[in-house]
Structure formats: C-alpha cells, structure tokens
Amino acid sequence: MTETIRLVYADKEYELPVIVGSEGEKAIDISQLRAATGFITLDPGYANTGSCTSNITFMDGEKGILRYRGIPVEELAEHATFKETAYLLINGKLPNRQELTRFSVLLNDNSLVHEDMRAFYENFPRSSHPMGILSAMVNALRSFYPELHNLEEEINMTVTRLLSKIRTLAAMSYKISRGHKVVYPRPDLAYCANFLNMMFDSPVKPYLIDPDVVKALRVFWILHADHEQNCSTSAVRLVGSARVNLYAAISAGIAALWGPLHGGANQAVIEMLSDIAKNKNMSKVIKLAKDKKDPSRLMGFGHRVYKTYDPRAKIMKKMCDRLLTKLKISDPLLDVAKELEEKALKDDYFVEHNLYPNVDFYSGIVLRAIGIPVNMFTVLFAIGRLPGWIAQWKESMDDPMWKLSRPRQIYTGPLQTKFVPIDER
Ligand code: ACO
C-alpha cells in the first residue's frame, strides 16, 4: 500500500502520497497540492524540491556516495574510458565491444566542424571568455546541422555530433585565441588523446602524447560526467522542457556552468590559491570567508548536497599527487591547497557548517599540470559534463510525466494601482 502524509489545515485534512526511490529516499508527491488545497510550496534554491524521478545518477551527500547507473564513480575512474562512461550514462548500460566500436566510429566521423564556423571565432574579441564562446558555438550548431525528419535519427545524430564536436570546438577556441593554426582531429587517436593533441600540437613542436596525462584527463572527465539535478543540468532540463532543440538546451547548461558558484569554481580556486601563494594571506582569506559581511567564500569548499568529503575530490586529490610526482612537477599551489584544506578542516566554522573540499578544489592543479590555461578550466568541465546533460535531457524527453517547467511564485508587490500619466508623476 502507498504510504501517505497527512496535511492538516484549518478543519480539513489532505492525504499526500509518498514516493520512495530505489535507494530508499523519500519524497512527498505534491503534484495535486494546488488543485486540492489552493496552496503552493515555497522553496528558494529548490533545496527541498525534487524536480523529477531519474534512474541515471545516485548520490548520497551524507555518506559521500556517487554512482552512475548504479556503478560507483570510483570503479569507473579506475577501469572505464570516458567514452564507455558517456555511453553508460546516455544508453543506460555499458557498451559491449561491438557497440563501443560503432560508437567510436560515429564519434570519429562527426569530429570535424563546419569550416564556416571558424569565421565566428575570428570575430570574437580576443579577450572573450571561452565559456561564452563555447555556449554560443554549441547553440550555433543547429544552424549548421539542420533538423532531420526522422526523430530517432535526429536525436542520435545530434547526440553524436555534440559529443564529438565539443572537443573540436573547445580546442579551436584555444588555438584561435592564441593566434595559432587550428589542429584537426585525428582518426587514430582516442577521445582524450585526440583533444589533447588538438589543444597542444603545433607545426613547429609536435605534441608528445603522455599516457599519464591522458589518464588524468580521462579521470577528470569521468568524475565530472554527471551529478544529477545540479544547477546546469536543471538548466538543460528546464530549457529543454520548452522542447527547444538539444543544442540550445546544452548551450544553456554551459552558460549556467560558467558561474563561480558552480563549474566556474575551478577557475576561482586557482585564482584564490595563486593569490594566497603570492600575498601569503591564507589566514586573511579564511577569516574573510567566515565573515558574513564579506561576500567572499572559500572557493572549492562546500556543496549543496555533500555534507561530507566529496567522493570526487578524494579521487582528484590522489590523482593530483600521483600526476605531479610522475611528471616531476612541483606546483607551489598544491602545497597551498593542502595547507588550506588542513586549516579549514580544523576550523570550527567549517566543521560546524559541514564544509569540505568539493571536486573543484584539486581539479585546477591537475589541469594546470596538463597544461590547460586557467580560463579553459570550466570548458574542460563542460566537456566532461556533456554526457550527463544529454542523458538527463533524453530521460526528460522520454518521461510520460514530463511537463513544461514553470514554477509559481508568491507575489509580494503592490496591489492594483492606477496608471499615472507622465505629466502628473
Ligand atoms: N566558504 C565559506 N562559507 C561557506 C561556504 C564557503 N565555501 N559555502 C557555504 N558557506 C556557508 C554559508 O555562508 C552559509 O553560512 P550561514 O548558514 O552561517 O549563513 C552556509 O555555509 C550554507 O551556505 P549556502 O550558500 O546556503 O549553501 P548552499 O548549499 O547553497 O551552497 C555552494 C553550496 C554554493 C557550493 C557553497 O558551498 C559555495 O559557495 N561554495 C564555494 C563555491 C564552490 O566551490 N562552488 C563549487 C561547488 S561544486 C560544483 O558546482 C561543481
């Protein structure tokens, strides 16, 4: 029998059904609340609101668990390729050899972007942030690759194009911003290596592909591949709910990810660590982060869902240590990060607020070691998150319960007022 919750108001009683997820999480189904009671709910930032049911990603913020389609992210980071992880998220199962080969061929066949798109890049001001450029270029893809008539074919083609071309678009933006020759994708290189080669190969200095660097990028992307209903994914679902094309929905996700409270935090963390390294002001940074009158926060700390150590941050920290040792890099920012983490984790404010390092705290140091410039950090996050956005969008399109996303509000403005002609104001 379905469990219910009783809502009592004035002399009336209402029964609200309880929804139970496969991991035992519970929700009150309020979909009939307004019709039955005239009430709506108010939940700023949606901290208590489930926007959908989903069978893609499970996370437990209290226990520090993250699983894609049931598989722990730790196992995927250890054993899977990014391509397999993307396939898993989008199709709901790991590919067999044949499916993986077919997927790889499709990604390779769709890796080039229309040559006319280059003109756009050349006309953005050189100082443009690559996230703004990426969002615009992904949206522009619709104009270059018009809709196909067969819906299934259209979705499959759009998904493949996006997964493949996003690497090319991102690497192009970097090359063009530096005034360098664009490097084309290579059919003989796998997903991560291909991207690195497009970023760093040059006619005068061929890029030597280092398996440790490829592995680091693979793990970085797997750790970012999905994170259930976060800000950018919710943006993709919300924009997608108006039935816009997938390029437009992903472009909205990229724009949301750009923010420093979300994906933009990886850039903000490096800026904060560099500032501490330069000005030796760690205590001041911690003090200001705790000061309610000051807007600054400890970047890379805290998470809406994780109230313990972010499992991705654990993997990232280990990988960061291993990579820097292997590459024989001594990055002073790693020492600053470790000291800052140690200090914050012993500080009553951070303990009481359950603030732990999140995925962005160590990821920037990994990206720096790979050679990625700071303003491209969030672009790398976006490439990693793309399979998750696509999977969530697809799930919402196939959901028979899915509706146009349209929250309500409680109006607090003036009551009906007369229009005053301009001469009488
Ligand atoms: N530094 C200092 N104080 C913090 C921090 C922080 N990084 N994060 C939260 N707090 C404090 C808040 O000031 C607030 O304190 P109060 O209750 O005494 O007023 C309390 O903790 C709760 O903060 P909220 O903003 O309500 O919590 P929310 O769940 O909305 O915040 C967020 C999550 C936005 C990620 C926040 O922790 C933050 O701003 N962190 C820094 C930015 C960051 O690293 N973002 C990346 C997140 S991971 C990702 O999106 C990929």
Boltz pocket constraint, residues with backbone or C-beta under 6 A from the ligand:
constraints:
  - pocket:
      binder: B
      contacts: [[A, 45], [A, 260], [A, 261], [A, 262], [A, 263], [A, 265], [A, 289], [A, 290], [A, 296], [A, 297], [A, 298], [A, 299], [A, 300], [A, 301], [A, 302], [A, 303], [A, 304], [A, 305], [A, 353], [A, 355], [A, 358], [A, 359], [A, 360]]
      max_distance: 6.0
